[in-house]
């Protein structure tokens, strides 16, 4: 006598409208369209009542199917990263945004978030880019001030001094956004911002004094 379970048709419940979808003739990794317009990627955890054959080779998937599989895998990876980072402390997004004026500090905060969520190489690289860009920008300002002091126009210098910090700040914020969000959703704590902000203020004051000294020296002559 045939087992009752052998006649069961595997199904999957749509994540949008909760309608059961038949998976007859499908494989793990395939996709199925629901009447509500949602495209569901079939994973073993989603299958109800029965089982399906293993997934096809990735190259055999349609472009849309491959995109959906990649997105599912990315979300799974982010959830795992967040779960592994639930006991760490990360800097909040607003702190990184407020420190963009001192863009090297925004880079350090974003790099910290990357490091504590397991992406140490990306964190180190971000720190090096931010620190190197800060040094190069200040050297360029110093050299241009000494060589072209009389010809420098605020209309030319101003946009450059604003654009570089904004561009790097946006890059740093974007680099850590997904992993930081996953860690927060998993319960990661908030790192203290008082010490970094105080350090940033001290550096900004030092910069102001150096700028005043150089401006006075260039106007009067060394």
Backbone torsions as a table, in degrees:
resi	resn	phi	psi	omega
1	UNK	NA	134.5	-177.6
2	UNK	-71.8	138.6	-179.8
3	UNK	-67.2	140.2	179.9
4	UNK	-60.7	-31.7	-176.1
5	UNK	-71.0	-20.2	-177.1
6	UNK	-72.1	-18.7	-178.9
7	UNK	-94.4	-2.8	-179.0
8	UNK	-71.0	134.8	176.1
9	UNK	-93.6	122.5	179.2
10	UNK	-58.2	140.7	178.5
11	UNK	-131.7	166.9	177.5
12	UNK	-140.5	137.4	-180.0
13	UNK	-91.1	125.8	178.9
14	UNK	-60.6	132.3	-179.9
15	UNK	-72.8	-12.4	-179.9
16	UNK	-95.4	-62.6	-176.1
17	UNK	-100.2	-1.6	176.6
18	UNK	67.5	21.5	178.3
19	UNK	-81.6	133.5	175.4
20	UNK	-67.2	132.4	-178.9
21	UNK	-116.5	131.2	178.7
22	UNK	-72.3	138.4	-179.0
23	UNK	-112.3	22.3	-179.3
24	UNK	-58.6	128.1	179.3
25	UNK	80.9	2.1	-178.6
26	UNK	-95.9	167.4	175.4
27	UNK	-124.8	161.8	172.1
28	UNK	-61.5	131.4	-177.1
29	UNK	98.8	-17.7	174.1
30	UNK	-71.5	176.8	176.0
31	UNK	-127.9	157.4	179.7
32	UNK	-137.3	137.9	-179.3
33	UNK	-93.5	133.6	176.0
34	UNK	-94.2	157.4	178.6
35	UNK	-61.7	-21.8	179.6
36	UNK	-79.6	-4.4	179.3
37	UNK	99.1	-3.6	-178.4
38	UNK	-83.5	138.2	176.0
39	UNK	-102.8	119.5	-178.2
40	UNK	-106.1	129.2	174.0
41	UNK	-87.4	130.6	-175.0
42	UNK	-82.6	119.2	171.1
43	UNK	-120.1	160.1	-177.3
44	UNK	-60.3	-33.5	-178.3
45	UNK	-68.7	-23.9	-177.7
46	UNK	-86.3	-16.2	-173.2
47	UNK	-73.8	131.7	176.3
48	UNK	-113.2	141.8	172.6
49	UNK	58.2	78.6	175.3
50	UNK	114.3	-164.9	-178.3
51	UNK	-144.8	167.3	180.0
52	UNK	-127.0	160.3	175.3
53	UNK	-64.7	163.9	179.4
54	UNK	-61.6	165.6	-177.3
55	UNK	-66.7	155.6	173.1
56	UNK	-74.9	165.4	173.6
57	UNK	-64.3	142.9	-172.5
58	UNK	-56.2	-35.8	-176.6
59	UNK	-67.8	-14.7	-178.9
60	UNK	-87.2	-7.0	-179.0
61	UNK	-76.4	151.1	172.4
62	UNK	-70.0	154.8	-178.7
63	UNK	-52.8	-43.8	-179.5
64	UNK	-66.9	-39.5	178.5
65	UNK	-65.2	-42.9	179.3
66	UNK	-63.5	-38.0	177.4
67	UNK	-63.1	-42.0	179.6
68	UNK	-66.3	-39.7	178.0
69	UNK	-64.1	-44.6	179.1
70	UNK	-60.1	-41.1	-179.7
71	UNK	-66.8	-39.5	177.6
72	UNK	-63.2	-45.1	179.2
73	UNK	-63.6	-37.3	178.9
74	UNK	-64.5	-41.7	179.1
75	UNK	-65.6	-39.1	177.4
76	UNK	-62.8	-43.1	179.4
77	UNK	-62.2	-42.8	-179.7
78	UNK	-64.6	-38.1	178.0
79	UNK	-64.6	-39.6	178.6
80	UNK	-66.3	-41.0	176.9
81	UNK	-61.1	-45.8	179.4
82	UNK	-62.4	-43.0	-179.9
83	UNK	-63.2	-41.0	-179.8
84	UNK	-69.4	-20.8	-175.3
85	UNK	-106.2	15.0	-173.2
86	UNK	-67.8	-18.7	-178.0
87	UNK	-101.5	9.5	-179.2
88	UNK	-98.9	174.1	176.6
89	UNK	-118.6	131.5	-178.8
90	UNK	-126.1	153.7	178.9
91	UNK	-75.9	139.1	-179.6
92	UNK	-71.3	158.1	-178.4
93	UNK	-61.5	-41.1	-177.6
94	UNK	-62.2	-32.5	179.3
95	UNK	-67.5	-40.2	178.4
96	UNK	-65.7	-41.2	179.7
97	UNK	-62.6	-45.1	-178.1
98	UNK	-66.6	-24.5	-177.4
99	UNK	-92.2	7.3	-178.5
100	UNK	-63.1	-29.2	175.7
101	UNK	-56.9	-41.2	169.7
102	UNK	-100.4	79.5	-166.5
103	UNK	-64.2	-24.6	176.0
104	UNK	-63.4	-34.2	178.5
105	UNK	-69.9	-39.3	175.3
106	UNK	-60.3	-38.6	177.8
107	UNK	-64.9	-39.9	179.7
108	UNK	-65.7	-43.3	179.6
109	UNK	-64.1	-46.0	179.8
110	UNK	-64.8	-38.3	178.3
111	UNK	-64.5	-37.9	176.3
112	UNK	-60.0	-44.6	179.7
113	UNK	-61.6	-38.1	178.2
114	UNK	-67.7	-42.8	-176.9
115	UNK	-64.2	-45.8	-175.7
116	UNK	-73.8	-13.9	175.8
117	UNK	-100.0	17.2	172.0
118	UNK	93.8	2.8	-179.3
119	UNK	-108.7	66.5	-173.4
120	UNK	-66.6	-40.1	-178.7
121	UNK	-64.7	-43.0	177.5
122	UNK	-64.7	-35.9	178.3
123	UNK	-65.1	-46.3	178.7
124	UNK	-62.2	-41.8	-179.7
125	UNK	-62.7	-39.8	178.7
126	UNK	-65.9	-39.9	176.8
127	UNK	-61.9	-43.8	-179.4
128	UNK	-64.9	-41.6	179.3
129	UNK	-63.9	-46.2	-179.1
130	UNK	-64.3	-46.1	179.5
131	UNK	-65.1	-43.6	179.9
132	UNK	-64.8	-41.0	179.3
133	UNK	-65.4	-37.8	178.6
134	UNK	-63.7	-45.5	179.9
135	UNK	-64.8	-46.0	-179.0
136	UNK	-62.8	-40.3	-179.8
137	UNK	-64.1	-43.5	179.8
138	UNK	-68.4	-37.0	176.0
139	UNK	-64.7	-41.5	179.2
140	UNK	-63.0	-41.3	178.6
141	UNK	-63.7	-43.4	-179.7
142	UNK	-63.4	-46.6	-177.7
143	UNK	-66.3	-45.3	179.2
144	UNK	-63.7	-36.7	178.2
145	UNK	-65.0	-38.8	-179.1
146	UNK	-74.2	-34.2	-175.4
147	UNK	-90.5	-34.6	-172.6
148	UNK	-127.4	35.2	-174.3
149	UNK	-56.2	-44.2	-176.6
150	UNK	-72.3	-23.2	-174.5
151	UNK	-100.1	-6.8	-177.4
152	UNK	-71.9	132.7	178.8
153	UNK	-109.6	133.2	176.7
154	UNK	-58.4	-29.6	179.0
155	UNK	-66.7	-23.7	177.8
156	UNK	-91.4	-43.3	-176.0
157	UNK	-73.7	-40.7	-176.1
158	UNK	-54.8	-54.1	179.9
159	UNK	-59.4	-34.8	178.9
160	UNK	-65.9	-44.0	-178.8
161	UNK	-67.8	-22.6	177.6
162	UNK	-89.3	-40.0	-173.6
163	UNK	-67.4	-41.7	-175.8
164	UNK	-65.1	-50.5	176.5
165	UNK	-59.8	-40.3	-179.7
166	UNK	-64.4	-42.8	-178.7
167	UNK	-65.5	-45.9	-179.6
168	UNK	-69.4	-38.1	178.0
169	UNK	-61.1	-42.2	177.8
170	UNK	-64.5	-39.3	178.8
171	UNK	-64.7	-45.8	-179.7
172	UNK	-63.2	-41.4	179.8
173	UNK	-63.8	-42.2	-179.5
174	UNK	-68.5	-35.9	-175.1
175	UNK	-62.0	-32.7	-176.0
176	UNK	-107.1	1.9	-169.7
177	UNK	-64.0	-46.0	-174.7
178	UNK	-69.0	-47.6	-179.1
179	UNK	-67.4	-38.1	178.6
180	UNK	-65.7	-40.0	178.3
181	UNK	-64.0	-42.4	179.3
182	UNK	-63.9	-39.4	179.4
183	UNK	-67.3	-39.9	178.0
184	UNK	-63.8	-42.5	179.9
185	UNK	-64.6	-27.2	179.0
186	UNK	-85.0	-5.4	176.6
187	UNK	108.4	15.5	178.5
188	UNK	-63.3	146.6	-179.5
189	UNK	-84.3	174.8	179.8
190	UNK	-101.2	126.9	177.8
191	UNK	-73.3	147.3	179.0
192	UNK	-67.9	136.9	-176.8
193	UNK	-106.1	-6.5	-175.0
194	UNK	-62.8	-49.9	-177.8
195	UNK	-62.7	-49.1	177.2
196	UNK	-59.3	-39.9	179.8
197	UNK	-66.0	-41.7	178.0
198	UNK	-62.6	-42.3	178.4
199	UNK	-62.9	-40.4	177.9
200	UNK	-63.7	-39.1	177.8
201	UNK	-65.3	-41.9	178.7
202	UNK	-60.5	-45.3	179.0
203	UNK	-63.6	-39.2	179.7
204	UNK	-64.8	-39.9	177.7
205	UNK	-65.0	-42.6	177.9
206	UNK	-61.4	-41.2	177.5
207	UNK	-61.1	-42.0	-179.1
208	UNK	-62.8	-43.0	179.0
209	UNK	-64.9	-41.5	178.3
210	UNK	-63.7	-42.5	179.4
211	UNK	-63.2	-41.3	178.4
212	UNK	-64.3	-41.3	-179.8
213	UNK	-64.7	-45.2	-178.9
214	UNK	-66.4	-39.5	179.3
215	UNK	-63.3	-43.9	178.6
216	UNK	-64.4	-40.9	-179.2
217	UNK	-67.2	-39.8	-179.9
218	UNK	-69.1	-33.9	179.9
219	UNK	-72.8	-35.7	-177.6
220	UNK	-96.6	-16.5	-176.8
221	UNK	90.6	136.2	-178.9
222	UNK	-66.2	NA	NA
